[in-house]
Amino acid sequence: MPSPQTQDDLLCLCRDTALRWGRGVRRTAGAMIGQPDYDAYVAHATATHADQPPLDKTAFFRLHEQRRFGGAGGFKCC
């Protein structure tokens, strides 16, 4: 029987793997339905538009929904 420390390590490894897999599935599903990746946007905005704060998550997704479905004032970056 494995020691308690080995069991804890295995549990942590399984949990971390499941979380990574879940994030990947969420990102892929979002891309399939046309939802951009918010974390990628924040990284881009921070790197290239440091003088402006990035949009919050709600505003970001609303803006991209307007862009995708033809709302007024579409979004354009760079």
C-alpha positions as MATLAB code, in Angstrom:
seq = 'MPSPQTQDDLLCLCRDTALRWGRGVRRTAGAMIGQPDYDAYVAHATATHADQPPLDKTAFFRLHEQRRFGGAGGFKCC';
ca = [
       0.000    0.000    0.000;
       1.410    3.453   -0.915;
       2.348    5.826    1.855;
      -0.011    8.727    2.696;
       2.489   11.201    1.188;
       2.547    9.262   -2.092;
      -1.247    9.181   -2.148;
      -1.381   12.955   -1.556;
       1.148   13.539   -4.345;
      -0.881   11.372   -6.716;
      -4.082   13.172   -5.760;
      -2.468   16.558   -6.420;
      -1.116   15.348   -9.764;
      -4.533   14.029  -10.798;
      -6.273   17.211   -9.686;
      -3.771   19.445  -11.520;
      -4.087   17.357  -14.673;
      -7.880   17.520  -14.526;
      -7.807   21.301  -14.041;
      -5.445   21.780  -17.000;
      -7.620   19.524  -19.137;
     -10.739   21.426  -18.087;
      -9.193   24.781  -18.990;
      -8.189   23.406  -22.376;
     -11.687   22.087  -23.014;
     -13.209   25.442  -22.030;
     -10.789   27.327  -24.322;
     -11.461   24.947  -27.220;
     -15.228   25.072  -26.745;
     -15.087   28.862  -26.622;
     -13.076   28.985  -29.830;
     -15.542   26.630  -31.516;
     -18.457   28.941  -30.768;
     -16.493   32.095  -31.520;
     -15.749   33.262  -27.974;
     -12.258   34.744  -27.687;
      -9.928   33.890  -24.804;
     -10.114   36.600  -22.118;
      -6.744   35.690  -20.563;
      -5.051   36.015  -23.960;
      -6.744   39.406  -24.426;
      -5.498   40.643  -21.028;
      -1.947   39.530  -21.853;
      -2.143   41.282  -25.237;
      -3.692   44.460  -23.804;
      -1.116   44.651  -21.028;
       1.781   44.151  -23.439;
       0.671   46.444  -26.264;
      -1.688   48.957  -24.652;
      -0.051   49.545  -21.265;
      -1.478   53.076  -21.071;
      -5.069   51.733  -20.989;
      -6.592   49.356  -18.452;
      -7.972   46.157  -20.022;
     -11.739   45.701  -20.175;
     -13.323   43.667  -17.425;
     -14.597   40.208  -18.383;
     -18.228   41.266  -18.834;
     -17.406   44.261  -21.034;
     -14.952   42.184  -23.071;
     -17.485   39.477  -23.872;
     -20.266   41.983  -24.605;
     -17.987   43.831  -27.006;
     -17.082   40.634  -28.841;
     -20.715   39.524  -28.992;
     -21.589   42.864  -30.623;
     -18.712   42.422  -33.049;
     -19.705   38.884  -33.923;
     -23.416   39.487  -34.313;
     -23.270   42.898  -35.962;
     -23.839   45.268  -33.078;
     -22.975   48.943  -33.430;
     -19.424   50.136  -32.800;
     -17.527   46.936  -33.577;
     -14.212   46.260  -31.906;
     -10.892   46.681  -33.679;
      -7.486   46.353  -32.114;
      -4.155   47.094  -33.724;
];
